[in-house]
Amino acid sequence: MLNDQHIAEPSEDERARYFRSQFYVPDGQIYMDGNSLGLLCRPAEDALNRVVADWRTLGVQGWTEANPQWFGLAEQLGALQAELIGASASEVIVTNSTTINLIQAVGTLFDPSLDCNKILCDAGAFPSDLMAIKSVLRSKGLSPEEHLKLVSPDSNGYLDEEKIINAITDDIALVLLPSVVYTTGQLLDMGKLSAAARAKGAVIGLDLSHSIGALQHSLDAWGVDFAVWCGYKYLNGGPGAAGGIYINQKHFEAIPALTGWFGADKSRQFDFSDDIPLASNAGRFQVGTPNILSMAPLVGSLSLVSEAGIPWIRSRSLALTDYLIALFELQLEPLGFELVTPREPDYRGGHVSLKHPEAMRICQVLRTKGIIPDYRPNNIVRLAPVALYNSFEDCTITVKTLAQIVRDREFETVPVSRGVVT
Ligand SMILES: Cc1ncc(COP(=O)(O)O)c(C=O)c1O
């Protein structure tokens, strides 16, 4: 089909239609917000219902007799997610939230000395990441003002990789970077940056929240020390789904900053001792009882991700974002929108960010028309055409509607408000 500005809409293949049919796309909506909260799919719903049924029939025996067994669920999900990031099963555990996992990893692996006692982050990092880093610094008696070094984006809003590398000076003990910048959608060269940090002797950690389930990673090959991520974005685990943590096997002996009985060697956990041996893998970075109900949907949703395979997901995601960018050039750029996501596929994650001075009100009008974007400061409309459930037609309609809202100045009817930006 040709849209009214004469860009051919790529045709949908059967595989794409099959995966889309597995998701509940809210009635009458075009959902472009899967990088904030992924949609519910049938296998995730079934997996959640199975846990509820096991709880109903087994009670406490569900810990050992449910299928899947709750006692080993964090490890089982860890093994499934390890495949998505180029890690071995023993290096990944699904537990807690991204922020807690970050405090855990940084609290454990940041080992300041007299001369080397700073942490390097990007200035535009997700605020909760910076809050987590600051809390670890404070807990070690170091002031964030002095010990947190921030790299600012360039005038286009992009992080310059050479600038990051040059900022890894001898006083940097740990570097934390995002895989994909949550505002602009810029994808960093994680292999290159990890190698640069290691060459300087710094610990390198990554926040994979906006890339896991959307593109390839090779954490072991890149020599990354640790990584954390959300389970509710491209992994479609549901609101507040458990996050994930990767700990390179070279750190399996480290004593976690936060310890608790679920970090124990599983065969010894019920010794009921506070001097229990810890698991000799990433499992030791767990703390308390796993949130089984916040993990169960991942059993189903990950089965769909692995059925599709990351290479297929990434190539479809790039086709969708390519198409969205082509539409932007024709229909939105002349209306004052600016593309703040890199055009080069190797530097682009799964979402496209468009800047407009009225972005917040435009997003509000878009929602009233059944199209769900999200808004991020400053003045960014984020659109995530997700490989597993969005279509090229979703992109066509979204762009056409955005153009209409701006051309007809429909946003002027909306009072300025802060909105909810989850
Ligand atoms: C890049 C990034 N890091 C961290 C977080 C925080 O995750 P959580 O609230 O699950 O700890 C988010 C949440 O959206 C995020 O987008």
The ligand as an SDF file (V2000), in Angstrom:
LIG
                    3D

 16 16  0  0  0  0  0  0  0  0999 V2000
   17.1480    2.9020   31.4610 C   0  0  0  0  0  0  0  0  0  0  0  0
   16.4110    2.5890   32.7350 C   0  0  0  0  0  0  0  0  0  0  0  0
   17.1130    2.2620   33.8240 N   0  0  0  0  0  0  0  0  0  0  0  0
   16.5090    2.0170   34.9920 C   0  0  0  0  0  0  0  0  0  0  0  0
   15.1360    2.0660   35.1110 C   0  0  0  0  0  0  0  0  0  0  0  0
   14.5030    1.8510   36.4540 C   0  0  0  0  0  0  0  0  0  0  0  0
   13.9640    0.5930   36.5750 O   0  0  0  0  0  0  0  0  0  0  0  0
   13.1970    0.1350   37.8960 P   0  0  0  0  0  0  0  0  0  0  0  0
   12.1920    1.1690   38.2130 O   0  0  0  0  0  0  0  0  0  0  0  0
   12.5530   -1.1670   37.5100 O   0  0  0  0  0  0  0  0  0  0  0  0
   14.1900   -0.0240   38.9700 O   0  0  0  0  0  0  0  0  0  0  0  0
   14.3600    2.3820   33.9950 C   0  0  0  0  0  0  0  0  0  0  0  0
   12.8930    2.4490   34.0790 C   0  0  0  0  0  0  0  0  0  0  0  0
   12.1810    2.7250   33.1590 O   0  0  0  0  0  0  0  0  0  0  0  0
   15.0260    2.6620   32.7740 C   0  0  0  0  0  0  0  0  0  0  0  0
   14.3340    3.0160   31.6620 O   0  0  0  0  0  0  0  0  0  0  0  0
  1  2  1  0
  2  3  1  0
  2 15  2  0
  3  4  2  0
  4  5  1  0
  5  6  1  0
  5 12  2  0
  6  7  1  0
  7  8  1  0
  8  9  2  0
  8 10  1  0
  8 11  1  0
 12 13  1  0
 12 15  1  0
 13 14  2  0
 15 16  1  0
M  END
$$$$
